[in-house]
Every structure is written in C-alpha cells, then in structure tokens.
Amino acid sequence: MADKLFLLQMAGAPGSGKSALARLIGRCAGAVVIDKDVLKTAALATGTEDQPAGRIAYEGFFGLAGHLLGQGHSVVLDSPSFYETIPAKGAAIAAERQAPYYFIECICADEAELRRRLRDRPRLPSQPSEPVEAQTIAPAGAYLRIDTTQPIERCLALALDYLGLPATDV
C-alpha cells in the first residue's frame, strides 16, 4: 500500500479497459475506487430516469471522492469523462484536499476487441452493450493515455510510473 495521497481520474469510452485498470491501480496503491456506473445503477434501481440518474451518480461520485480524500484515502474515479465538468470537478476536489490530481485516458485501439469486451463483460444496467461515439474530455495540461490492447501488466506499470508509485506484480 502506498502512503501517497492522490486523486486519479480514469477516463475513456465504455469497454476501453478503464474499470479493470482502475481496480488494479486501486489494489496496488491502496486507493478506494469509485465506479460511476455502480452509483448510476443504484439510482436507476429506484425508478429514476436515465438523465437524472446520471446527475445523481456524479453528485455522489464527487461527494464521496472529497469525503474519502478528507479522511486520508487516495481515490480512483472511474467514469468515461464525456463532459468538461468531470476533469474540472476532479481537479478542484484534489486541490481543495491538497492532493495531486492525475488523469489517465484508456483507449482500445482495436474496434473488434472493443466490441468483444462490451459483448462479453458482466454488465450493469447503466452500461452500454455497444460502442459509444462520445469523446473523452481530458484536462488541460499533461495526462497519460494508455492503449489497453497491451497486456494489463504493461498498462499497470505505465499507470504506476505516471503516479510515481513503485511497480508491483499483478
């Protein structure tokens, strides 16, 4: 477990590998992973329509992130980042809690692999089963972009190096 406090925003289209990589980073770094789809699925389960469920999910998403950072836990945020407010809110929460903010965009450069992932994965009700055409919105400045068609061990090594954390075996 790492002693470094940070907020990491994972981003990328559904099926890009961000959730799998987020979970590994969380485990290796001792960080709490917050998955927006879990929160949105919970809102949908109450009968909330899709768009309000998404807004509720993001409010909980960022509220939990700030709360956990305030308790001294590093946080990995897992969402596509299709809106400018996503990296802006993440960076603001990190600054408020005096923690560094990092952003990793995951891509799957192989369209057939992306379709296979979306088809074969266990899927929450809030997750699509087909590719999404929306564009990831990244923060201004430097961030890391990882093609997750590489072996997951390589993706994890790149992410941990970007975060300034020691490499680990998966």
GIHUBEL-V185640 format. One record per pair of residues at least 12 apart in sequence whose C-alpha atoms are under 6 Angstrom apart, sorted by the first residue. I is the first residue (numbers start at 1). J is the second residue. D is the distance in Angstrom with one decimal. If there is no record, write none. Layout:
i->I j->J d->D
i->I j->J d->D
//
This chain:
i->1 j->29 d->5.2
i->1 j->30 d->4.6
i->2 j->29 d->5.0
i->2 j->30 d->6.0
i->5 j->74 d->4.9
i->5 j->99 d->5.9
i->6 j->74 d->4.9
i->6 j->99 d->5.0
i->6 j->100 d->5.0
i->7 j->74 d->5.9
i->7 j->75 d->4.9
i->7 j->76 d->6.0
i->7 j->94 d->6.0
i->7 j->101 d->5.0
i->8 j->76 d->4.7
i->8 j->101 d->5.9
i->8 j->102 d->4.6
i->8 j->103 d->5.7
i->9 j->76 d->5.9
i->9 j->77 d->4.7
i->9 j->103 d->4.7
i->10 j->77 d->5.8
i->10 j->78 d->5.0
i->10 j->104 d->5.0
i->11 j->79 d->5.5
i->11 j->80 d->4.5
i->11 j->81 d->5.4
i->11 j->105 d->4.6
i->12 j->80 d->4.7
i->12 j->105 d->5.3
i->12 j->106 d->5.0
i->12 j->136 d->5.8
i->13 j->80 d->5.5
i->15 j->114 d->5.7
i->15 j->117 d->5.6
i->15 j->118 d->5.4
i->16 j->106 d->5.6
i->16 j->107 d->4.9
i->16 j->108 d->4.9
i->17 j->148 d->6.0
i->18 j->106 d->5.6
i->31 j->74 d->4.6
i->31 j->75 d->5.2
i->32 j->75 d->4.8
i->33 j->75 d->5.9
i->33 j->76 d->4.6
i->33 j->77 d->6.0
i->34 j->77 d->5.1
i->34 j->78 d->6.0
i->35 j->78 d->4.8
i->36 j->79 d->5.6
i->37 j->126 d->5.9
i->39 j->57 d->4.9
i->40 j->53 d->5.5
i->40 j->54 d->5.6
i->40 j->57 d->4.7
i->41 j->125 d->5.9
i->41 j->126 d->5.3
i->66 j->93 d->5.9
i->81 j->136 d->5.4
i->81 j->137 d->5.6
i->82 j->135 d->6.0
i->82 j->136 d->4.8
i->82 j->137 d->5.4
i->83 j->137 d->6.0
i->84 j->137 d->5.9
i->87 j->139 d->5.5
i->103 j->143 d->5.4
i->104 j->144 d->4.8
i->104 j->145 d->5.7
i->105 j->145 d->4.7
i->106 j->145 d->5.9
i->106 j->146 d->5.0
i->106 j->147 d->6.0
i->107 j->147 d->4.9
i->108 j->147 d->5.5
i->108 j->148 d->5.5
i->108 j->149 d->5.8
//
